[in-house]
């Protein structure tokens, strides 16, 4: 999974690269270079959850 760059309006994403976020179904660039299965807000939430679940050393 790649880290997303600045948000892009759905109309600016080529139609063959558009898809829905796997969690919230927001239309995002899901395919192609720079694509991601999660929107920025869902990715941040998932990464935050993973940080909280890391065992402390």
LINCOR-V147631 format. One record per pair of residues at least 4 apart in sequence whose ideal C-beta (glycine too) atoms are under 8 Angstrom apart, sorted by sequence separation. I is the first residue (numbers start at 1). J is the second residue. D is the distance in whole Angstrom. If there is no record, write none. Layout:
i=I j=J d=D
i=I j=J d=D
This chain:
i=8 j=12 d=5
i=9 j=13 d=8
i=13 j=17 d=5
i=14 j=18 d=7
i=21 j=25 d=6
i=31 j=35 d=5
i=38 j=42 d=4
i=39 j=43 d=7
i=40 j=44 d=6
i=41 j=45 d=6
i=42 j=46 d=6
i=43 j=47 d=6
i=44 j=48 d=6
i=45 j=49 d=6
i=46 j=50 d=7
i=47 j=51 d=7
i=48 j=52 d=7
i=49 j=53 d=6
i=50 j=54 d=7
i=8 j=13 d=6
i=13 j=18 d=5
i=20 j=25 d=4
i=21 j=26 d=5
i=29 j=34 d=6
i=30 j=35 d=5
i=38 j=43 d=4
i=20 j=26 d=7
i=29 j=35 d=5
i=30 j=36 d=7
i=20 j=27 d=6
i=21 j=28 d=5
i=29 j=36 d=7
i=30 j=37 d=6
i=36 j=43 d=7
i=10 j=18 d=7
i=19 j=27 d=8
i=20 j=28 d=7
i=28 j=36 d=7
i=38 j=46 d=7
i=18 j=27 d=6
i=19 j=28 d=7
i=21 j=30 d=8
i=18 j=28 d=7
i=19 j=29 d=8
i=20 j=30 d=7
i=28 j=38 d=8
i=18 j=29 d=7
i=19 j=30 d=3
i=28 j=39 d=5
i=17 j=29 d=5
i=18 j=30 d=7
i=19 j=31 d=6
i=17 j=30 d=7
i=18 j=31 d=8
i=26 j=39 d=5
i=13 j=27 d=8
i=17 j=31 d=5
i=13 j=28 d=8
i=16 j=31 d=7
i=17 j=32 d=4
i=22 j=37 d=5
i=23 j=38 d=6
i=24 j=39 d=6
i=13 j=29 d=5
i=16 j=32 d=7
i=19 j=35 d=8
i=21 j=37 d=7
i=22 j=38 d=6
i=23 j=39 d=8
i=26 j=42 d=8
i=10 j=27 d=4
i=21 j=38 d=6
i=24 j=41 d=7
i=10 j=28 d=8
i=14 j=32 d=7
i=17 j=35 d=6
i=19 j=37 d=8
i=21 j=39 d=4
i=24 j=42 d=6
i=23 j=42 d=4
i=22 j=42 d=8
i=8 j=29 d=6
i=21 j=42 d=6
i=23 j=46 d=8
i=5 j=34 d=7
i=4 j=34 d=8
i=2 j=34 d=7
i=4 j=36 d=5
i=2 j=35 d=8
i=7 j=40 d=6
i=2 j=36 d=6
i=1 j=36 d=6
i=4 j=39 d=8
i=1 j=37 d=7
i=4 j=40 d=5
i=1 j=38 d=7
i=4 j=43 d=6
i=3 j=43 d=8
i=1 j=43 d=8
